[in-house]
């Protein structure tokens, strides 16, 4: 898991399959079947996991952001659009 973005309102993580080139994968740890992105809306206390088509769409935003540095407002506006899909409440454990 890599944290891609973290602000007062949002956190974005890239969840991916383990890189076996850096060491063996533990059999007792469940592996992801598909890579994806988790977007947490800290104010609403909800998160959304993007995989498949939605992850590809979000990956396009990331590539565009790498080519031109967007303002924090632009990033947060885009994340707010994805956060509207969030239905899963965060649980602290």
MARGUMI-469041 format. One record per residue: residue number from 1; residue in one letter; x, y, z of N, C-alpha, C, O in turn. Coordinates in steps of 0.1 Angstrom, whole numbers, plus 5000, padded with zeros to 4 digits. Atoms other than C-alpha are relative to their C-alpha. Layout:
% MARGUMI-469041
<rec num="NUM" residu="a" n_c1="X" n_c2="Y" n_c3="Z" ca_c1="X" ca_c2="Y" ca_c3="Z" c_c1="X" c_c2="Y" c_c3="Z" o_c1="X" o_c2="Y" o_c3="Z"/>
...
END
This chain:
% MARGUMI-469041
<rec num="1" residu="x" n_c1="5008" n_c2="4988" n_c3="5000" ca_c1="5000" ca_c2="5000" ca_c3="5000" c_c1="5009" c_c2="5012" c_c3="5000" o_c1="5019" o_c2="5013" o_c3="5008"/>
<rec num="2" residu="x" n_c1="4993" n_c2="4988" n_c3="5000" ca_c1="5013" ca_c2="5034" ca_c3="4991" c_c1="4990" c_c2="5012" c_c3="5002" o_c1="4980" o_c2="5012" o_c3="4995"/>
<rec num="3" residu="x" n_c1="5009" n_c2="4988" n_c3="4999" ca_c1="4998" ca_c2="5067" ca_c3="5003" c_c1="5004" c_c2="5010" c_c3="4989" o_c1="5016" o_c2="5014" o_c3="4988"/>
<rec num="4" residu="x" n_c1="4997" n_c2="4991" n_c3="5011" ca_c1="4995" ca_c2="5090" ca_c3="4973" c_c1="4996" c_c2="5014" c_c3="5003" o_c1="5002" o_c2="5023" o_c3="4997"/>
<rec num="5" residu="x" n_c1="5004" n_c2="4986" n_c3="4997" ca_c1="4978" ca_c2="5120" ca_c3="4988" c_c1="4994" c_c2="4999" c_c3="5014" o_c1="4987" o_c2="4990" o_c3="5018"/>
<rec num="6" residu="x" n_c1="5006" n_c2="4999" n_c3="4987" ca_c1="4969" ca_c2="5131" ca_c3="5023" c_c1="4998" c_c2="5015" c_c3="5004" o_c1="5008" o_c2="5023" o_c3="5003"/>
<rec num="7" residu="x" n_c1="5003" n_c2="4987" n_c3="4996" ca_c1="4952" ca_c2="5163" ca_c3="5034" c_c1="4991" c_c2="5000" c_c3="5012" o_c1="4988" o_c2="4989" o_c3="5017"/>
<rec num="8" residu="x" n_c1="5010" n_c2="5000" n_c3="4989" ca_c1="4928" ca_c2="5175" ca_c3="5061" c_c1="4987" c_c2="4993" c_c3="4996" o_c1="4980" o_c2="4988" o_c3="5005"/>
<rec num="9" residu="x" n_c1="5013" n_c2="5005" n_c3="5004" ca_c1="4899" ca_c2="5163" ca_c3="5040" c_c1="5001" c_c2="4986" c_c3="4994" o_c1="4992" o_c2="4978" o_c3="4996"/>
<rec num="10" residu="x" n_c1="5000" n_c2="5013" n_c3="5007" ca_c1="4911" ca_c2="5133" ca_c3="5019" c_c1="5013" c_c2="4993" c_c3="5002" o_c1="5024" o_c2="4999" o_c3="5005"/>
<rec num="11" residu="x" n_c1="4989" n_c2="5009" n_c3="5001" ca_c1="4935" ca_c2="5104" ca_c3="5019" c_c1="4998" c_c2="4991" c_c3="4989" o_c1="4987" o_c2="4985" o_c3="4987"/>
<rec num="12" residu="x" n_c1="5001" n_c2="5009" n_c3="5012" ca_c1="4943" ca_c2="5084" ca_c3="4988" c_c1="5011" c_c2="4990" c_c3="5001" o_c1="5023" o_c2="4993" o_c3="5003"/>
<rec num="13" residu="x" n_c1="4990" n_c2="5011" n_c3="5000" ca_c1="4961" ca_c2="5050" ca_c3="4989" c_c1="4999" c_c2="4991" c_c3="4988" o_c1="4988" o_c2="4989" o_c3="4983"/>
<rec num="14" residu="x" n_c1="4999" n_c2="5010" n_c3="5011" ca_c1="4972" ca_c2="5027" ca_c3="4961" c_c1="5002" c_c2="4987" c_c3="5006" o_c1="5013" o_c2="4985" o_c3="5012"/>
<rec num="15" residu="x" n_c1="4999" n_c2="5014" n_c3="4995" ca_c1="4966" ca_c2="4991" ca_c3="4971" c_c1="5004" c_c2="4991" c_c3="4989" o_c1="4997" o_c2="4991" o_c3="4978"/>
<rec num="16" residu="x" n_c1="4996" n_c2="5008" n_c3="5011" ca_c1="4985" ca_c2="4967" ca_c3="4950" c_c1="5005" c_c2="4987" c_c3="5005" o_c1="5008" o_c2="4985" o_c3="5017"/>
<rec num="17" residu="x" n_c1="4995" n_c2="5013" n_c3="4997" ca_c1="4997" ca_c2="4931" ca_c3="4949" c_c1="5015" c_c2="5002" c_c3="5004" o_c1="5022" o_c2="5011" o_c3="5000"/>
<rec num="18" residu="x" n_c1="4986" n_c2="4999" n_c3="4995" ca_c1="5030" ca_c2="4925" ca_c3="4967" c_c1="5010" c_c2="4998" c_c3="4989" o_c1="5008" o_c2="4991" o_c3="4980"/>
<rec num="19" residu="x" n_c1="4989" n_c2="5002" n_c3="5010" ca_c1="5062" ca_c2="4929" ca_c3="4948" c_c1="5009" c_c2="4989" c_c3="5005" o_c1="5017" o_c2="4990" o_c3="5015"/>
<rec num="20" residu="x" n_c1="4993" n_c2="5012" n_c3="4996" ca_c1="5077" ca_c2="4895" ca_c3="4950" c_c1="5015" c_c2="5001" c_c3="4997" o_c1="5023" o_c2="4993" o_c3="5002"/>
<rec num="21" residu="x" n_c1="4986" n_c2="4998" n_c3="5002" ca_c1="5111" ca_c2="4908" ca_c3="4938" c_c1="5007" c_c2="5005" c_c3="5012" o_c1="5019" o_c2="5004" o_c3="5013"/>
<rec num="22" residu="x" n_c1="4994" n_c2="4994" n_c3="4988" ca_c1="5117" ca_c2="4924" ca_c3="4972" c_c1="5000" c_c2="4990" c_c3="5011" o_c1="5005" o_c2="4992" o_c3="5022"/>
<rec num="23" residu="x" n_c1="5001" n_c2="5010" n_c3="4990" ca_c1="5110" ca_c2="4892" ca_c3="4991" c_c1="4988" c_c2="4991" c_c3="4999" o_c1="4979" o_c2="4994" o_c3="4991"/>
<rec num="24" residu="x" n_c1="5011" n_c2="5010" n_c3="5001" ca_c1="5087" ca_c2="4862" ca_c3="4996" c_c1="4987" c_c2="5006" c_c3="5005" o_c1="4987" o_c2="5014" o_c3="5015"/>
<rec num="25" residu="x" n_c1="5013" n_c2="4996" n_c3="4996" ca_c1="5050" ca_c2="4868" ca_c3="5000" c_c1="4996" c_c2="4990" c_c3="5011" o_c1="4997" o_c2="4978" o_c3="5010"/>
<rec num="26" residu="x" n_c1="5005" n_c2="5008" n_c3="4989" ca_c1="5036" ca_c2="4855" ca_c3="5033" c_c1="4987" c_c2="4993" c_c3="4997" o_c1="4978" o_c2="4999" o_c3="4992"/>
<rec num="27" residu="x" n_c1="5012" n_c2="5008" n_c3="5003" ca_c1="5011" ca_c2="4827" ca_c3="5029" c_c1="4988" c_c2="5004" c_c3="5009" o_c1="4977" o_c2="5002" o_c3="5006"/>
<rec num="28" residu="x" n_c1="5010" n_c2="4997" n_c3="4990" ca_c1="4992" ca_c2="4838" ca_c3="5060" c_c1="4993" c_c2="5014" c_c3="4999" o_c1="4984" o_c2="5018" o_c3="5006"/>
<rec num="29" residu="x" n_c1="5005" n_c2="4987" n_c3="5003" ca_c1="4985" ca_c2="4873" ca_c3="5046" c_c1="4992" c_c2="5000" c_c3="4987" o_c1="4998" o_c2="4996" o_c3="4977"/>
<rec num="30" residu="x" n_c1="5008" n_c2="5001" n_c3="5013" ca_c1="4956" ca_c2="4875" ca_c3="5021" c_c1="5006" c_c2="5010" c_c3="4990" o_c1="5009" o_c2="5022" o_c3="4994"/>
<rec num="31" residu="x" n_c1="4995" n_c2="4991" n_c3="5011" ca_c1="4967" ca_c2="4890" ca_c3="4988" c_c1="4988" c_c2="5006" c_c3="4992" o_c1="4978" o_c2="4999" o_c3="4992"/>
<rec num="32" residu="x" n_c1="5010" n_c2="4994" n_c3="5008" ca_c1="4947" ca_c2="4914" ca_c3="4967" c_c1="4998" c_c2="4993" c_c3="4987" o_c1="5008" o_c2="4989" o_c3="4981"/>
<rec num="33" residu="x" n_c1="5002" n_c2="5006" n_c3="5014" ca_c1="4931" ca_c2="4899" ca_c3="4936" c_c1="5002" c_c2="5010" c_c3="4989" o_c1="5006" o_c2="5007" o_c3="4978"/>
<rec num="34" residu="x" n_c1="4999" n_c2="4990" n_c3="5009" ca_c1="4930" ca_c2="4932" ca_c3="4919" c_c1="5005" c_c2="5013" c_c3="5006" o_c1="5001" o_c2="5016" o_c3="5018"/>
<rec num="35" residu="x" n_c1="4994" n_c2="4987" n_c3="4994" ca_c1="4949" ca_c2="4965" ca_c3="4924" c_c1="4988" c_c2="5010" c_c3="5000" o_c1="4979" o_c2="5009" o_c3="4992"/>
<rec num="36" residu="x" n_c1="5010" n_c2="4989" n_c3="4999" ca_c1="4929" ca_c2="4996" ca_c3="4933" c_c1="5005" c_c2="5011" c_c3="5008" o_c1="5016" o_c2="5012" o_c3="5013"/>
<rec num="37" residu="x" n_c1="4997" n_c2="4988" n_c3="4993" ca_c1="4927" ca_c2="5029" ca_c3="4950" c_c1="4989" c_c2="5002" c_c3="5011" o_c1="4977" o_c2="5000" o_c3="5008"/>
<rec num="38" residu="x" n_c1="5009" n_c2="4997" n_c3="4990" ca_c1="4911" ca_c2="5037" ca_c3="4983" c_c1="5000" c_c2="5015" c_c3="5003" o_c1="5011" o_c2="5021" o_c3="5005"/>
<rec num="39" residu="x" n_c1="5001" n_c2="4985" n_c3="4997" ca_c1="4898" ca_c2="5073" ca_c3="4988" c_c1="4992" c_c2="5001" c_c3="5012" o_c1="4981" o_c2="4996" o_c3="5013"/>
<rec num="40" residu="x" n_c1="5007" n_c2="4998" n_c3="4987" ca_c1="4889" ca_c2="5083" ca_c3="5023" c_c1="4996" c_c2="5014" c_c3="5001" o_c1="5005" o_c2="5023" o_c3="5000"/>
<rec num="41" residu="x" n_c1="5005" n_c2="4987" n_c3="4997" ca_c1="4867" ca_c2="5113" ca_c3="5029" c_c1="5000" c_c2="5002" c_c3="5015" o_c1="4991" o_c2="4996" o_c3="5022"/>
<rec num="42" residu="x" n_c1="4999" n_c2="5000" n_c3="4986" ca_c1="4878" ca_c2="5122" ca_c3="5064" c_c1="4989" c_c2="5008" c_c3="5007" o_c1="4985" o_c2="5005" o_c3="5018"/>
<rec num="43" residu="x" n_c1="5011" n_c2="4992" n_c3="4994" ca_c1="4850" ca_c2="5147" ca_c3="5070" c_c1="4987" c_c2="4992" c_c3="5001" o_c1="4980" o_c2="4993" o_c3="5011"/>
<rec num="44" residu="x" n_c1="5012" n_c2="5008" n_c3="5000" ca_c1="4822" ca_c2="5123" ca_c3="5061" c_c1="5002" c_c2="4987" c_c3="5008" o_c1="4992" o_c2="4980" o_c3="5012"/>
<rec num="45" residu="x" n_c1="4997" n_c2="5013" n_c3="4993" ca_c1="4840" ca_c2="5093" ca_c3="5077" c_c1="4997" c_c2="4988" c_c3="4991" o_c1="4993" o_c2="4978" o_c3="4996"/>
<rec num="46" residu="x" n_c1="5003" n_c2="5011" n_c3="5009" ca_c1="4834" ca_c2="5072" ca_c3="5046" c_c1="5012" c_c2="4998" c_c3="4990" o_c1="5020" o_c2="5007" o_c3="4988"/>
<rec num="47" residu="x" n_c1="4989" n_c2="5003" n_c3="5010" ca_c1="4857" ca_c2="5055" ca_c3="5020" c_c1="4994" c_c2="4993" c_c3="4988" o_c1="4983" o_c2="4987" o_c3="4989"/>
<rec num="48" residu="x" n_c1="5004" n_c2="5007" n_c3="5012" ca_c1="4854" ca_c2="5041" ca_c3="4985" c_c1="5012" c_c2="4994" c_c3="4995" o_c1="5023" o_c2="4999" o_c3="4995"/>
<rec num="49" residu="x" n_c1="4989" n_c2="5007" n_c3="5006" ca_c1="4876" ca_c2="5015" ca_c3="4969" c_c1="4997" c_c2="4999" c_c3="4985" o_c1="4987" o_c2="4994" o_c3="4981"/>
<rec num="50" residu="x" n_c1="5001" n_c2="5000" n_c3="5014" ca_c1="4881" ca_c2="5019" ca_c3="4932" c_c1="5008" c_c2="4989" c_c3="4994" o_c1="5020" o_c2="4988" o_c3="4996"/>
<rec num="51" residu="x" n_c1="4993" n_c2="5010" n_c3="5007" ca_c1="4890" ca_c2="4989" ca_c3="4911" c_c1="4994" c_c2="4998" c_c3="4986" o_c1="4984" o_c2="5004" o_c3="4983"/>
<rec num="52" residu="x" n_c1="5005" n_c2="5002" n_c3="5013" ca_c1="4886" ca_c2="4978" ca_c3="4875" c_c1="4999" c_c2="5013" c_c3="4992" o_c1="5009" o_c2="5021" o_c3="4992"/>
<rec num="53" residu="x" n_c1="5002" n_c2="4988" n_c3="5009" ca_c1="4872" ca_c2="5005" ca_c3="4852" c_c1="5002" c_c2="5013" c_c3="5009" o_c1="5009" o_c2="5022" o_c3="5004"/>
<rec num="54" residu="x" n_c1="4998" n_c2="4988" n_c3="4992" ca_c1="4870" ca_c2="5031" ca_c3="4881" c_c1="5014" c_c2="5002" c_c3="5003" o_c1="5019" o_c2="5014" o_c3="5004"/>
<rec num="55" residu="x" n_c1="4986" n_c2="4998" n_c3="4997" ca_c1="4906" ca_c2="5025" ca_c3="4890" c_c1="5008" c_c2="5005" c_c3="4988" o_c1="5017" o_c2="5013" o_c3="4989"/>
<rec num="56" residu="x" n_c1="4994" n_c2="4996" n_c3="5012" ca_c1="4916" ca_c2="5029" ca_c3="4854" c_c1="4997" c_c2="5015" c_c3="4997" o_c1="5006" o_c2="5023" o_c3="4993"/>
<rec num="57" residu="x" n_c1="5004" n_c2="4986" n_c3="5002" ca_c1="4897" ca_c2="5062" ca_c3="4852" c_c1="5008" c_c2="5009" c_c3="5010" o_c1="5013" o_c2="5019" o_c3="5006"/>
<rec num="58" residu="x" n_c1="4993" n_c2="4992" n_c3="4990" ca_c1="4913" ca_c2="5074" ca_c3="4884" c_c1="5015" c_c2="5001" c_c3="4996" o_c1="5022" o_c2="5011" o_c3="4998"/>
<rec num="59" residu="x" n_c1="4986" n_c2="5001" n_c3="5004" ca_c1="4948" ca_c2="5063" ca_c3="4871" c_c1="5002" c_c2="5011" c_c3="4989" o_c1="5013" o_c2="5017" o_c3="4989"/>
<rec num="60" residu="x" n_c1="4999" n_c2="4989" n_c3="5010" ca_c1="4941" ca_c2="5087" ca_c3="4842" c_c1="5002" c_c2="5013" c_c3="5006" o_c1="5010" o_c2="5022" o_c3="5001"/>
<rec num="61" residu="x" n_c1="4999" n_c2="4987" n_c3="4993" ca_c1="4937" ca_c2="5116" ca_c3="4866" c_c1="5014" c_c2="5001" c_c3="5006" o_c1="5020" o_c2="5011" o_c3="5005"/>
<rec num="62" residu="x" n_c1="4986" n_c2="5000" n_c3="4994" ca_c1="4970" ca_c2="5106" ca_c3="4883" c_c1="5010" c_c2="5003" c_c3="4990" o_c1="5019" o_c2="5011" o_c3="4992"/>
<rec num="63" residu="x" n_c1="4991" n_c2="4997" n_c3="5011" ca_c1="4988" ca_c2="5106" ca_c3="4850" c_c1="5000" c_c2="5015" c_c3="4996" o_c1="5010" o_c2="5021" o_c3="4994"/>
<rec num="64" residu="x" n_c1="5002" n_c2="4986" n_c3="5004" ca_c1="4974" ca_c2="5140" ca_c3="4841" c_c1="5006" c_c2="5009" c_c3="5011" o_c1="5012" o_c2="5019" o_c3="5007"/>
<rec num="65" residu="x" n_c1="4995" n_c2="4992" n_c3="4989" ca_c1="4984" ca_c2="5154" ca_c3="4875" c_c1="5015" c_c2="4999" c_c3="5000" o_c1="5022" o_c2="5009" o_c3="5004"/>
<rec num="66" residu="x" n_c1="4985" n_c2="5001" n_c3="5000" ca_c1="5020" ca_c2="5141" ca_c3="4870" c_c1="5005" c_c2="5009" c_c3="4988" o_c1="5016" o_c2="5015" o_c3="4990"/>
<rec num="67" residu="x" n_c1="4996" n_c2="4991" n_c3="5011" ca_c1="5022" ca_c2="5160" ca_c3="4837" c_c1="4999" c_c2="5015" c_c3="5003" o_c1="5007" o_c2="5022" o_c3="4998"/>
<rec num="68" residu="x" n_c1="5002" n_c2="4986" n_c3="4996" ca_c1="5009" ca_c2="5192" ca_c3="4851" c_c1="4997" c_c2="5001" c_c3="5014" o_c1="4987" o_c2="4994" o_c3="5018"/>
<rec num="69" residu="x" n_c1="5002" n_c2="4999" n_c3="4986" ca_c1="5010" ca_c2="5201" ca_c3="4887" c_c1="4987" c_c2="5007" c_c3="5003" o_c1="4987" o_c2="5020" o_c3="5002"/>
<rec num="70" residu="x" n_c1="5012" n_c2="4993" n_c3="4997" ca_c1="4974" ca_c2="5208" ca_c3="4897" c_c1="5000" c_c2="5007" c_c3="5014" o_c1="5009" o_c2="5004" o_c3="5022"/>
<rec num="71" residu="x" n_c1="5001" n_c2="4993" n_c3="4987" ca_c1="4964" ca_c2="5231" ca_c3="4926" c_c1="4993" c_c2="4990" c_c3="5009" o_c1="4987" o_c2="4980" o_c3="5005"/>
<rec num="72" residu="x" n_c1="5007" n_c2="5008" n_c3="4990" ca_c1="4952" ca_c2="5215" ca_c3="4958" c_c1="4985" c_c2="5000" c_c3="4998" o_c1="4979" o_c2="4990" o_c3="5000"/>
<rec num="73" residu="x" n_c1="5015" n_c2="4998" n_c3="5002" ca_c1="4917" ca_c2="5228" ca_c3="4950" c_c1="4996" c_c2="4991" c_c3="4989" o_c1="4985" o_c2="4984" o_c3="4990"/>
<rec num="74" residu="x" n_c1="5004" n_c2="5009" n_c3="5011" ca_c1="4917" ca_c2="5209" ca_c3="4917" c_c1="5000" c_c2="4985" c_c3="5004" o_c1="4991" o_c2="4978" o_c3="5001"/>
<rec num="75" residu="x" n_c1="4999" n_c2="5014" n_c3="4996" ca_c1="4928" ca_c2="5177" ca_c3="4933" c_c1="4988" c_c2="4997" c_c3="5010" o_c1="4982" o_c2="4986" o_c3="5008"/>
<rec num="76" residu="x" n_c1="5011" n_c2="5002" n_c3="4990" ca_c1="4903" ca_c2="5180" ca_c3="4962" c_c1="4986" c_c2="5000" c_c3="4993" o_c1="4978" o_c2="4992" o_c3="4997"/>
<rec num="77" residu="x" n_c1="5012" n_c2="5000" n_c3="5007" ca_c1="4875" ca_c2="5188" ca_c3="4937" c_c1="4998" c_c2="4986" c_c3="4993" o_c1="4987" o_c2="4981" o_c3="4993"/>
<rec num="78" residu="x" n_c1="5000" n_c2="5013" n_c3="5007" ca_c1="4883" ca_c2="5156" ca_c3="4917" c_c1="4997" c_c2="4989" c_c3="5011" o_c1="4988" o_c2="4980" o_c3="5008"/>
<rec num="79" residu="x" n_c1="5002" n_c2="5010" n_c3="4990" ca_c1="4885" ca_c2="5135" ca_c3="4949" c_c1="4986" c_c2="5001" c_c3="5006" o_c1="4980" o_c2="4991" o_c3="5009"/>
<rec num="80" residu="x" n_c1="5013" n_c2="4998" n_c3="4995" ca_c1="4852" ca_c2="5150" ca_c3="4961" c_c1="4990" c_c2="4993" c_c3="4991" o_c1="4980" o_c2="4987" o_c3="4996"/>
<rec num="81" residu="x" n_c1="5008" n_c2="5006" n_c3="5010" ca_c1="4836" ca_c2="5137" ca_c3="4929" c_c1="5000" c_c2="4985" c_c3="5002" o_c1="4989" o_c2="4978" o_c3="5002"/>
<rec num="82" residu="x" n_c1="4999" n_c2="5014" n_c3="4998" ca_c1="4848" ca_c2="5102" ca_c3="4936" c_c1="4994" c_c2="4996" c_c3="5014" o_c1="4988" o_c2="4986" o_c3="5016"/>
<rec num="83" residu="x" n_c1="5004" n_c2="5002" n_c3="4987" ca_c1="4840" ca_c2="5105" ca_c3="4973" c_c1="4984" c_c2="4999" c_c3="5001" o_c1="4979" o_c2="4994" o_c3="5010"/>
<rec num="84" residu="x" n_c1="5015" n_c2="5001" n_c3="5001" ca_c1="4803" ca_c2="5109" ca_c3="4963" c_c1="4996" c_c2="4985" c_c3="4999" o_c1="4984" o_c2="4982" o_c3="5002"/>
<rec num="85" residu="x" n_c1="5003" n_c2="5014" n_c3="5002" ca_c1="4804" ca_c2="5072" ca_c3="4955" c_c1="5002" c_c2="4992" c_c3="5014" o_c1="4997" o_c2="4981" o_c3="5015"/>
<rec num="86" residu="x" n_c1="4997" n_c2="5006" n_c3="4987" ca_c1="4815" ca_c2="5064" ca_c3="4991" c_c1="4988" c_c2="4996" c_c3="5008" o_c1="4979" o_c2="5004" o_c3="5010"/>
<rec num="87" residu="x" n_c1="5011" n_c2="5005" n_c3="4991" ca_c1="4791" ca_c2="5042" ca_c3="5011" c_c1="5005" c_c2="4993" c_c3="5012" o_c1="4997" o_c2="4991" o_c3="5022"/>
<rec num="88" residu="x" n_c1="4994" n_c2="5008" n_c3="4989" ca_c1="4814" ca_c2="5024" ca_c3="5034" c_c1="5005" c_c2="5009" c_c3="5011" o_c1="5014" o_c2="5017" o_c3="5009"/>
<rec num="89" residu="x" n_c1="4995" n_c2="4992" n_c3="4988" ca_c1="4818" ca_c2="5040" ca_c3="5069" c_c1="5013" c_c2="4995" c_c3="5004" o_c1="5016" o_c2="4983" o_c3="5004"/>
<rec num="90" residu="x" n_c1="4988" n_c2="5004" n_c3="4994" ca_c1="4852" ca_c2="5040" ca_c3="5084" c_c1="4998" c_c2="4995" c_c3="5014" o_c1="4990" o_c2="5000" o_c3="5021"/>
<rec num="91" residu="x" n_c1="5001" n_c2="5005" n_c3="4987" ca_c1="4857" ca_c2="5019" ca_c3="5114" c_c1="5014" c_c2="5001" c_c3="5006" o_c1="5024" o_c2="4997" o_c3="5000"/>
<rec num="92" residu="x" n_c1="4987" n_c2="5000" n_c3="4993" ca_c1="4885" ca_c2="5025" ca_c3="5139" c_c1="5002" c_c2="4988" c_c3="5008" o_c1="4993" o_c2="4984" o_c3="5016"/>
<rec num="93" residu="x" n_c1="4997" n_c2="5012" n_c3="4993" ca_c1="4901" ca_c2="4994" ca_c3="5152" c_c1="5014" c_c2="4999" c_c3="5004" o_c1="5019" o_c2="4990" o_c3="5010"/>
END
